[in-house]
Amino acid sequence: MVQDEDLLLALLNSAPIVDGKKVDGLQGSAGREFAQRFGGTGSKTEIAHLQQMRSALHEVIRDRGDAYAALGSLIRDAILAPEVTPTGIRWELHTPPAERLAVRAAMAWSNVTERLPGRLRPCANTECNLFLIDHSRPGSAKWCSMTTCGNRMKVRTHAHRRRER
């Protein structure tokens, strides 16, 4: 399931803000490479499902509008079927091939929110469109990256305090 957590975070973070504009990291060859890296084919249909899932998950995590209905419609046809093996029960995902990666990302979101409540969140930098999964012991991580957003926010806070003095 760790690989699917990586899929989830990579999907969520595939729409960064670069030079003040939102960039879609799933377009063109980058989208094909993204899908293939996680076991997909990179077809146009698969990329479209990933883009829709990314949008729905962004809305759900940010708790906006009727996000749960949109997410539900994207996973409506997915089925988890049990397969009994000598080592126990293994759950097999049955869904159209072009929807598989997107559904896996939704399942990873559900798993993360259940295992680590409140730890999947948007970066605290309001100018950033990235997300983080906080695995720290205290659960106090705020930024997608300490070297970029964390540093920027600390510099802004420091500058603001200096101006107030």
C-alpha positions in Angstrom: 0.0 0.0 0.0 3.0 2.3 0.4 3.3 2.4 -3.4 -0.3 3.6 -3.6 0.4 6.3 -1.0 3.2 7.4 -3.3 0.7 7.4 -6.2 -1.7 9.5 -4.1 0.8 12.1 -3.2 2.3 12.2 -6.7 -1.2 12.6 -8.2 -2.2 15.4 -5.7 1.1 17.2 -6.4 0.9 16.9 -10.2 -0.7 20.4 -10.4 1.9 22.7 -8.9 2.0 26.5 -9.0 5.0 27.6 -11.1 5.6 31.3 -11.5 2.1 32.1 -10.2 0.4 29.8 -12.6 -1.1 26.3 -12.1 0.8 23.7 -14.2 -0.8 20.4 -15.2 1.9 17.7 -14.8 -0.3 15.1 -16.4 -0.4 16.6 -19.8 1.5 15.2 -22.8 4.5 12.9 -22.3 4.7 13.8 -18.6 1.3 12.3 -18.0 2.2 9.1 -19.9 5.4 8.8 -17.9 3.5 9.4 -14.7 0.9 6.7 -15.4 3.5 4.2 -16.6 5.6 4.8 -13.4 2.7 3.6 -11.4 1.8 0.6 -13.6 -0.6 2.3 -16.0 -0.5 2.5 -19.8 -0.6 6.3 -20.1 -3.5 6.3 -22.5 -5.4 9.5 -23.0 -8.5 8.0 -21.3 -6.4 7.0 -18.3 -4.8 10.4 -18.0 -8.3 12.0 -18.2 -9.5 9.8 -15.3 -6.4 10.7 -13.3 -7.0 14.4 -13.9 -10.6 14.1 -12.8 -9.6 12.1 -9.7 -6.9 14.7 -8.8 -9.5 17.5 -9.0 -12.0 15.5 -6.9 -9.4 14.7 -4.3 -8.2 18.3 -4.1 -11.7 19.4 -3.4 -12.3 16.6 -0.8 -9.1 17.3 1.1 -9.8 21.0 1.1 -13.4 20.3 2.1 -15.0 22.3 -0.6 -18.5 22.1 -2.0 -20.0 18.8 -2.9 -16.7 17.1 -3.3 -17.7 13.7 -2.0 -20.4 13.3 -4.6 -17.9 13.9 -7.4 -15.4 11.5 -5.8 -18.2 8.9 -5.5 -19.1 9.2 -9.1 -15.5 8.5 -10.1 -15.3 5.2 -8.2 -18.9 4.0 -8.6 -18.1 1.1 -10.9 -15.1 -0.2 -8.9 -15.4 -3.5 -7.2 -13.1 -5.2 -4.6 -13.4 -8.9 -4.8 -11.9 -11.3 -2.3 -9.6 -14.1 -3.4 -8.7 -16.7 -0.9 -5.1 -17.8 -1.0 -3.0 -20.1 1.3 -1.7 -17.0 3.1 -5.1 -15.4 3.6 -7.5 -13.2 1.7 -6.3 -10.9 -1.0 -8.5 -8.2 -2.4 -8.5 -7.8 -6.1 -9.6 -4.5 -7.7 -12.0 -4.9 -10.6 -12.5 -1.7 -12.6 -12.0 -0.7 -16.3 -8.3 -0.6 -17.0 -8.3 3.1 -17.8 -9.8 3.9 -14.4 -7.5 1.6 -12.3 -4.9 4.1 -11.3 -7.4 6.8 -10.4 -9.4 4.3 -8.3 -6.1 3.1 -6.6 -5.4 6.8 -5.7 -8.9 7.1 -4.2 -8.4 4.0 -2.2 -5.0 5.3 -1.0 -6.7 8.5 0.1 -9.2 6.5 2.1 -6.5 4.4 3.6 -4.3 7.4 4.6 -7.3 9.3 6.1 -8.2 6.2 8.1 -4.7 5.4 9.3 -3.4 8.9 9.8 -6.5 11.2 10.5 -5.7 14.8 9.7 -2.2 14.1 8.4 -3.0 14.5 4.7 -3.3 18.2 4.1 -2.6 21.0 1.8 0.7 23.0 2.3 0.3 25.9 4.7 1.7 28.2 2.0 -1.5 29.6 0.4 0.5 30.3 -2.8 1.3 26.6 -3.1 -1.0 23.9 -4.6 0.9 20.9 -3.1 0.0 18.5 -0.4 1.8 16.5 2.3 1.3 13.4 4.3 2.6 14.2 7.8 4.4 11.1 9.1 6.1 13.1 11.9 5.6 11.9 15.5 3.9 15.2 16.7 1.9 15.6 13.5 2.9 19.3 13.2 4.3 19.4 9.7 2.9 22.4 7.8 4.7 22.7 4.5 5.1 20.4 1.4 8.8 21.1 1.6 10.8 22.8 4.4 13.5 24.0 1.9 10.9 25.8 -0.4 7.6 26.7 1.2 8.8 26.4 4.8 11.8 28.6 4.3 9.7 31.2 2.3 7.0 31.3 5.0 9.6 31.7 7.8 11.3 34.5 5.9 8.0 36.3 5.3 7.1 36.0 9.0 10.5 37.3 10.1 10.3 40.2 7.6 6.8 41.0 8.9 7.9 41.0 12.5 10.9 43.3 11.6 8.5 45.8 9.9 6.2 45.8 12.9 9.1 46.9 15.2 
